[in-house]
Amino acid sequence: MREDRDAAAAVEHALRRDGVAIADHCNILRAERRGTDKILRIECNGAQSEISADEIIVAAGRAPAVEELGLEAAGVEYDRQTGIHVDDYLRTSNPRIYAAGDCASALKFTHLSDAHARIVLRNALFRGRRRVSALTIPWCTYTDPEIAHVGLSEEEARRRGIAITTFTQPMAEVDRAILDGQTGGFVKIHVRAGTDQIAGATIVAAHAGEMLSELTLAMTAGVGLGKLGEVIHPYPTQAEAIRKIANQYARTRLTPFAAKLFKRWFAWTR
């Protein structure tokens, strides 16, 4: 649900293409065994049906296991839903105790837990002032194709009232993706309106998680989309899609007024 809607639709299309049957907006009425089969009875749009399966997997989610740590005795506030309460420096309600990782974060990623650990080390041992809110956090959903995302989505930018301009490059127009037969995806980059500052990006591609790091680095270092257009990408690679988007941005700078000036300049210099 947190993914870009176009990205989710692309992965759904790939799953259906691979023969996966998807039943959404359904209620599970009951589960039972019949011999060696496992049966699910479901209701979709008022119609009931049964699904027979070898195995049934339930995505139950995760809850932080913090109740038996004696946190009350240490004066550390927590709750079962969100885990240990921390501030932007990962400090708990007891200022001498810090918490990091899944037990103290709404986003539960291994790479984010590693980043948390680095913040705790700096803030607790060296009196640092590193903030979690300053982190640029990417994530990847390992479907086929993968979905990788960093920064703002179109929906989140709209919700925050942040004006953005979006550039999209279909993987079907990237030579390496064509050669690999992996054309079902796209690169979508959002920049703050009127600038080349990257506000967020979503990639749907076979190696989206690998491709995303270039954009995460650019956002962390404050490198704009215009500068990325100067980066030479080896050919053919799927990451060339990023260069193509940078070229799209460069073309937007050629306004009618600028084109008129260039025309006069070339006429005068010839």
LOTOR-342818 format. One record per residue (C-alpha): residue in one letter; x, y, z. Coordinates in steps of 0.1 Angstrom, whole numbers. Layout:
! LOTOR-342818
NODE code  east north    up
NODE    A     X     Y     Z
...
This chain:
! LOTOR-342818
NODE code  east north    up
NODE    M     0     0     0
NODE    R    29    24     5
NODE    E    42    20   -30
NODE    D    36    42   -60
NODE    R     3    31   -76
NODE    D    18    28  -111
NODE    A    46     6   -96
NODE    A    21   -16   -78
NODE    A     1   -20  -110
NODE    A    32   -30  -130
NODE    V    41   -58  -104
NODE    E     5   -70  -104
NODE    H     6   -72  -142
NODE    A    38   -92  -140
NODE    L    24  -116  -113
NODE    R    -8  -123  -134
NODE    R    14  -128  -165
NODE    D    34  -154  -146
NODE    G     1  -173  -138
NODE    V    -5  -160  -103
NODE    A   -43  -156   -95
NODE    I   -50  -126   -73
NODE    A   -82  -122   -54
NODE    D   -85   -88   -38
NODE    H  -113   -71   -18
NODE    C  -123  -105    -4
NODE    N  -133  -117    30
NODE    I  -119  -151    43
NODE    L  -149  -170    58
NODE    R  -131  -200    70
NODE    A  -101  -224    66
NODE    E  -103  -262    69
NODE    R   -86  -295    60
NODE    R   -99  -321    36
NODE    G   -76  -350    35
NODE    T   -42  -336    24
NODE    D   -57  -304    10
NODE    K   -62  -271    27
NODE    I   -93  -252    18
NODE    L  -101  -215    20
NODE    R  -137  -204    16
NODE    I  -138  -167     5
NODE    E  -164  -142    -4
NODE    C  -157  -117   -31
NODE    N  -183   -91   -41
NODE    G  -210  -111   -25
NODE    A  -201  -144   -42
NODE    Q  -186  -173   -23
NODE    S  -160  -197   -36
NODE    E  -134  -222   -24
NODE    I   -96  -223   -30
NODE    S   -78  -256   -26
NODE    A   -41  -253   -18
NODE    D   -10  -273    -6
NODE    E    -1  -246    19
NODE    I   -17  -214    33
NODE    I     6  -186    43
NODE    V    -8  -158    65
NODE    A     9  -124    65
NODE    A     4  -116   102
NODE    G    29   -88   104
NODE    R    53   -82   133
NODE    A    50   -67   168
NODE    P    80   -56   189
NODE    A    87   -81   217
NODE    V    95   -56   245
NODE    E    71   -64   273
NODE    E    94   -87   293
NODE    L   125   -65   292
NODE    G   118   -47   325
NODE    L   116   -13   307
NODE    E    92     0   333
NODE    A   119    -3   360
NODE    A   143    17   338
NODE    G   117    44   331
NODE    V   116    36   294
NODE    E    82    42   278
NODE    Y    68    18   252
NODE    D    37     3   238
NODE    R    29   -30   221
NODE    Q    19   -15   188
NODE    T    48     9   181
NODE    G    75    -4   204
NODE    I    99    17   224
NODE    H    93    55   223
NODE    V   123    75   211
NODE    D   130   110   200
NODE    D   147   122   169
NODE    Y   181   113   184
NODE    L   169    77   192
NODE    R   169    86   229
NODE    T   142    70   251
NODE    S   123    86   279
NODE    N   153    77   301
NODE    P   180   100   286
NODE    R   207    76   294
NODE    I   191    48   273
NODE    Y   189    47   235
NODE    A   170    23   212
NODE    A   176    14   176
NODE    G   161    -9   149
NODE    D   127   -24   144
NODE    C   117   -20   181
NODE    A   120    18   177
NODE    S   109    25   141
NODE    A    78    25   120
NODE    L   100    14    90
NODE    K   114   -20    96
NODE    F   143   -25    73
NODE    T   177   -41    80
NODE    H   196   -13    64
NODE    L   177    13    85
NODE    S   186    -6   117
NODE    D   222    -4   107
NODE    A   218    34   102
NODE    H   201    36   136
NODE    A   230    18   152
NODE    R   255    43   138
NODE    I   234    72   151
NODE    V   232    57   185
NODE    L   269    51   187
NODE    R   276    87   177
NODE    N   250   103   199
NODE    A   255    81   230
NODE    L   292    78   231
NODE    F   305   109   214
NODE    R   278   134   223
NODE    G   267   137   187
NODE    R   235   153   175
NODE    R   226   131   145
NODE    R   188   130   138
NODE    V   168   102   123
NODE    S   147   128   104
NODE    A   178   138    84
NODE    L   182   103    69
NODE    T   174    96    33
NODE    I   159    61    35
NODE    P   155    39     4
NODE    W   137     6     3
NODE    C   132   -22   -21
NODE    T   104   -47   -25
NODE    Y   119   -79   -40
NODE    T    93   -89   -64
NODE    D   100   -96  -101
NODE    P   104   -69  -113
NODE    E   116   -52   -81
NODE    I   101   -20   -68
NODE    A   127     5   -53
NODE    H   117    38   -38
NODE    V   134    68   -20
NODE    G   121   101    -9
NODE    L    86   115   -17
NODE    S    60    99   -38
NODE    E    35   119   -59
NODE    E     8   112   -34
NODE    E    29   122    -4
NODE    A    41   154   -21
NODE    R     5   163   -29
NODE    R    -5   156     8
NODE    R    23   179    20
NODE    G    15   206    -5
NODE    I    49   203   -22
NODE    A    49   212   -58
NODE    I    69   187   -79
NODE    T    76   179  -116
NODE    T    77   143  -125
NODE    F    98   127  -153
NODE    T    92    91  -163
NODE    Q   114    68  -185
NODE    P    98    34  -196
NODE    M   123     5  -194
NODE    A   109    -6  -228
NODE    E   130    23  -243
NODE    V   162    13  -226
NODE    D   184    -8  -248
NODE    R   199   -31  -221
NODE    A   164   -38  -207
NODE    I   153   -47  -243
NODE    L   183   -70  -247
NODE    D   176   -87  -214
NODE    G   139   -91  -221
NODE    Q   131   -71  -189
NODE    T   111   -42  -203
NODE    G    82   -43  -179
NODE    G    90   -13  -157
NODE    F   100    24  -155
NODE    V   121    49  -137
NODE    K   101    78  -122
NODE    I   119   108  -107
NODE    H   103   138   -89
NODE    V   120   171   -87
NODE    R   109   202   -67
NODE    A    90   224   -92
NODE    G   113   250  -108
NODE    T   145   232   -97
NODE    D   165   201  -105
NODE    Q   165   191   -68
NODE    I   154   154   -65
NODE    A   125   150   -41
NODE    G   119   113   -47
NODE    A   121    84   -71
NODE    T   105    51   -78
NODE    I   121    24  -100
NODE    V   103    -7  -113
NODE    A   129   -29  -130
NODE    A   147   -62  -127
NODE    H   176   -46  -107
NODE    A   157   -16   -93
NODE    G   174   -20   -59
NODE    E   208   -17   -74
NODE    M   198    12   -96
NODE    L   183    32   -68
NODE    S   216    39   -49
NODE    E   227    64   -75
NODE    L   196    85   -68
NODE    T   198    80   -31
NODE    L   234    93   -32
NODE    A   224   122   -53
NODE    M   197   132   -28
NODE    T   220   127     2
NODE    A   248   148   -14
NODE    G   224   175   -28
NODE    V   233   166   -64
NODE    G   206   177   -88
NODE    L   191   160  -119
NODE    G   210   184  -141
NODE    K   244   172  -127
NODE    L   233   136  -131
NODE    G   230   143  -168
NODE    E   267   150  -170
NODE    V   275   115  -155
NODE    I   287    91  -182
NODE    H   269    57  -178
NODE    P   284    26  -194
NODE    Y   264    14  -223
NODE    P   244    -7  -224
NODE    T   232    -8  -188
NODE    Q   197    -5  -173
NODE    A   209    25  -152
NODE    E   210    44  -185
NODE    A   173    51  -178
NODE    I   185    76  -152
NODE    R   206    94  -177
NODE    K   177    95  -201
NODE    I   155   112  -174
NODE    A   183   137  -168
NODE    N   182   145  -205
NODE    Q   144   150  -203
NODE    Y   150   176  -176
NODE    A   177   193  -197
NODE    R   153   196  -226
NODE    T   128   215  -203
NODE    R   154   242  -199
NODE    L   153   250  -236
NODE    T   124   275  -233
NODE    P   110   293  -264
NODE    F   129   324  -253
NODE    A   161   305  -249
NODE    A   156   288  -283
NODE    K   151   322  -299
NODE    L   184   335  -283
NODE    F   203   304  -295
NODE    K   189   309  -330
NODE    R   201   345  -331
NODE    W   235   335  -317
NODE    F   241   308  -343
NODE    A   230   331  -371
NODE    W   254   358  -359
NODE    T   284   334  -354
NODE    R   282   316  -387
